[in-house]
Amino acid sequence: MTRGGEFLSRMRSRLLLGAAAAMLFPAAAQAQQASGADRADAATSDGDIIVTAQKRSERLLDVPLAITAITGDEIARRGAASLQDLQYSVPGLSLVEQGPGQERIQIRGVANSNGLPTFGQYLDEMPISIDDQTQALNPRLYDMKQIEVLRGPQGTLYGEGSMGGTIRYLTADPDLKRVGGDMEGQVGSVTDGGTAWRVNGVINLPLITDRVGVRLVAGYENTGGWIDSTVTGKKDVNAARIFTVRGKFLAEITDTLQLSVLGLHQDQTQDYQNFGIGRKTTARVAEKNNPNYDLMNAVVHWDLGGAALTNSFGYQNAHNDTMTDLSATYVPLLGLFGAPAGSITSVGLSSISDIDVVSDELRLSSASGGSLNWTVGLYGRQLDRTGTSKSVTAPGSMAFDLINVTAIFKSKAWATFGELSWKATDELTLTGGLRYFHETRTLTSVNRGFGANTTALNSGDFSSVNPRFNISYNFSPTSMVYVSAAKGFRSGGFNLPATGGPGTYDPDKLWTYELGSKHQWFDRRLTLEGAVYYTDWKNVQSSFVPTGAAIGYITNGGNVHGWGAEASLSASPATGLTLAATYGWNNLAYQGNTAEHAPGDPVDYAVRESWSGSIDYRHPISGDAQGFARLDYQHAGKSALINRSQAVNVAIGSRDLLNAQIGVDFGKFELAVFASNLTDENTPIIPGPFGSIRQNIEQQPRIVGVKFKAGF
């Protein structure tokens, strides 16, 4: 039987076991025992944003966590194509992107250049992390129901390295009542570049009214490109072409039993990544970035009356083909290995990976509304990855490969978790949660570089107990304060023998202590949320390069402590006018001396301070026509990339981005002109050289264009 078949068989068994388990729990109060207690059937209800961050549907204002929820309407109004377009409008969130799908994400200053990701990512009910810092599905945001960014450790209800936080992409469900759909398109001129354009479409089809339906989404995007090659003379070589097709099937089998199946395919081709200086690249090798993803998520939801049983089965295949230019490092040394002068002018590193991930989560949750609310669950995941990195030389060749490494990695992980909330009074709620996580990881590597042929096997077990505690107090239905303490955890891993370092590096872990508050006034016209927190991060995974060595290894280097604060404000002072602002700050820094860091060094890539503001104004023009104008401003403060063992000390400058659009909404049709990066900000995302990257990571220039949207 295949792995997928085994998981499906287990799923059926767990459904029966879960039903029996449900009978052992007394029914919670029946105040809100609507079907689908732990899923959001609409982004808003009576003007309130509904989230499922705690594995049940709740008003955003009632959840005692730091969450930013961006609805599908807000995504469309901003014209956002990916998370990068939204980053600084979420307090404490920032991205370093060297090309679509090649990004490092930091939340609340928790970021790292080494080891596994420090954040979790979910698409609907399935985790989409593939245990790679810079390689993961970068979902396109067309027809998303909502994005939820949970800040702070989420180690109880979520796993997959959710140390700094968790990002949840929630796709729109099929409408079981009516046929409908829409399409959008835009085209723009990139300053010093080509033409950027995209087209997306969605169609909704009820197959059996009120019972069965399907929603199909497809899109194609060309980013235009703006970097020219000084080696080949080609223009706009970093243009990325992204194709996405997504389908979602929904069946209300009975009034209490629901099945949904999500399928997605996304592939990308990009000949050169966004490396250059002054929008030009001197790379002698085309540094391509060509990831593609296929995934499926099947969710069974069963309302048992006093509880709800949910099983989420996920499968993901990820393939990536990248190239890194190592010419500046290797070409000057080739004479030492017998290469005639001028016979080899370029050296590239080709990296190809294939990854399969199977996951399954079974959980049982009480109906909302009683004095006791609880969730218990089991989770399992198996990841298999094969990767090959091999040097490529031109125009000549060497008698042996400079680099030729094949690595086979396997991970088997499981977890059990539970969370209990007790409403001690009408105002006071106490919550406690616990997750036990265990993982077995193995790595088999074969090194054939420089004519060698060595094989090494590493294996290890990593485990953690992750608690969360929370106390919240509601002054009124629209005003609350909370305090929390939560632990985050990230597995350890292995170093290749060629590094000369220890075979295994240990897990790192952190605790975050938080005080937060949420308030809403004037019939939802003014909303304010804020939090202050302290983070204690121990045994941080760091990269160490011994003196005289060409490559380094990962070790556990030092501790990080620091405070942070964040706030968000939304106001509707007049009909048609919406104002919003966010602010995030942290001073996380290394403590004590290590080979990699000195006291006071900031965390890699972590933006110390960021803020954003937006103005959205809409006003009737004639009949159903409505004019609109919008400004979005985002500021990212300074950050750094420091590793003293490698003599790396890269200062990353601040950036200010301004987007604008103005147009007319005719109801079924919308037309607008837009400008992104209106001021043509060109501060590098990261100035080079750093590591194997010899140039800057360039900021996307100004794009000015038109867009339309039509629905039926």
PyMOL commands that set and color helices and strands:
alter all, ss='L'
color gray80, all
select helices_A, chain A and resi 3-22+60-62+72-78+83-89+327-337+449-451+497-499+644-646
alter helices_A, ss='H'
color red, helices_A
select strands_A, chain A and resi 44-45+48-51+58-59+66-71+93-99+102-107+120-123+126-127+144-151+165-171+180-190+195-208+212-222+228-229+240-252+257-270+275-276+280-281+292-303+307-325+344-366+372-395+404-423+428-447+454-476+479-490+493-494+504-505+508-521+526-538+541-544+553-556+559-574+577-586+589-591+609-622+625-636+639-643+648-652+655-665+669-676+696-697+703-711
alter strands_A, ss='S'
color yellow, strands_A
deselect
rebuild
show_as cartoon
